[in-house]
Amino acid sequence: EMSYSSVLLTGFSTFAASLTLHILIWRLSRPRNDIRALFMIFIAAPVLVFAGIFAMQPGLIQLVHWIAVTLLHIALSSAYIQTYPTAQAISPSLEIMILVARNGGLPAEEIEKHFTDGKLVLSRFDDLLNAGLAEETDGKISLTSSGKRFIRSVVLYRKLLGVEYQGG
């Protein structure tokens, strides 16, 4: 029997299980390509499990139940995957807060000495290379085909929102 509460409980539980698996894997050995690993953990594996469970209990009510669970799980997972890059990136504001907290307050000049643009930029290069969105050949960074597709989708999305390009 399908009920709203069983769909919600199952969807939230499977998301929590995926999140737990994600944390465990990252604690043991962070994958080189974060985003691909997140899609496998949060989308591919659960959808395969849901399909397997449905295959063992076919029927219209079960089909509707597992479609609803899958949609909820994918919605939660997509929101998490979308926000993941901001959580793992270096945040200058957060770095300033940590630096100030560790030192019980600092003059602005001291805080400025702690930061270099290179620190922020180099960590972004590493993220792009590890995600397979860019590659380095003979000291030159260029976009991979995945990177080109990604940037085209971002530009299109920004155009749809009416947000002008602010880059250099």
N, C-alpha and C positions, 0 to 999 in steps of 0.2 A: 504494500500500500504506500502510495506517495502522499506526503504532506509537505507543506511549506517548511515546517520546522525540520523535517528530515533532510530536505534539500539544503537549507541553510547550515545545519549542523555538519553535514557531509562536506559541503563546499568549503566552509571555514576550517574544518578539521584537515582536509587534504591540503589546503593552503598552508596551514600551520606545520604539517608534516614536511612539505616542500621547503619551507623556511628553515626548519630544524636541520634538514639534510644539507641545505645550502650552507648554513653556519658550520656544521661539522666538516664538510668538505673543505671550506675555506680555512678552517683551523688546522686541518691536517696538511693540506698542500693546495694553495690557491692556484686555480687553473690559469694557464697563460692567456686564454681567450675568455674573459669573464662573461661577456654577453652570450656567447655560444653555450657556455656551461649553464648559465641561468635559464636559457630557453630549454635546454635538455632537462634540467631539474624541475622547472616550474610548468612547462608546457608539454613537451614530448612524452616524458615518462608518465605523468598523471593521465594524459589522454589515452595512452596505450593501456594503462591499468583500468581506466573506466570502460574502455571498449572490451577488454577481457572479461570484466565482471558482467557487463551486459550480455556478452556472448554466452555466459554460463546460465543466465536467467533471462532468456528472451521474452518479449511481450510488450505490448503497447505502453502499459503503465510504467514498466521498467525503462523503456526507451525514453519516455518523456522525463522521467526522474533523472536519468543519467545525462540527458541533454541539458537539463536545468543545472545539475551539479557541475557539468563541464563548463557551461557558460559563466557561472558564478566563479568557479576556480580560475578560469582564464581571465576574467575581468580583474580579480584580485591580483593575480600573478602579473598581468600586463601593467597594472599600476605600479607594482613593486619594481618590476624590471625597468620601467621608465624612470623611476626616481633613483635607481641604484647608482648611475654615474655621478649624480650630485653628492651622494653619500660617501663615495669612495674617493672623490676628487679632493685636492688640496683647496681649502677654503681660507682665503686671507683673513676674513673676519674671525673665523674660528681660531686660526693660528694666533691672531692678535689677542683674543680673549684668553687663550691658554697661556701665552707668554706673560700677559699682565697678571693673571691669577697666580702663576708660579713665583712671580717676583713681588707680589703684593703691591703692584702699581709701578709704572715706568714712565719717564718722560717720552713724549712723542719722538724725539730724536733717537732715543734708544730703540724704540720699536722699529723705526725706519731702518736702522742699521741691520736688523735681523732679516729683512726681506731683500731678496734680489729677484728681478724679473726672470732671471735664468732658472731659478729653482721652480717657479711656477710653470714656465714654458717647457722645460726638460721633462717634467713629470707628465705633461700632456702629450709630448712626443712618444714617451714610453707607452702611454695608454693607447694611442692610435696604432702604434706598431703591434702591440700585444693583441689588440682586437682585430687585427688584420685589415684595418681601414687604410693604413699607409704602409709604405715600405721604404727602406733606406738602401740606396744603391750609389756607390762611389761618393758617399757623404751627402747625397741629395735625397730629401724626403719627397716622395710622390704618393698620390692616392692609388690604391688598388682599385680594381673594378668594383668591389664591394663599397669602398670609400666613395667612389664617384656616384654610385646608386644612392648611397645614404645622403650625400650632400645635395643631390638633385631633389630628393624627397623633402629635405629640410627647407630648401629654397622654395619649393612649391608650397609647402605648408605655411611658410612665412608670408608668401604672396597671398594665399587664401585668407590669412588673418589680417592682411594689410599692414604687416610689419616690414619696415624698410631695412635693407641690408646695412649693417653697421660696421662690418669688418674692414680690414685694411687692404 
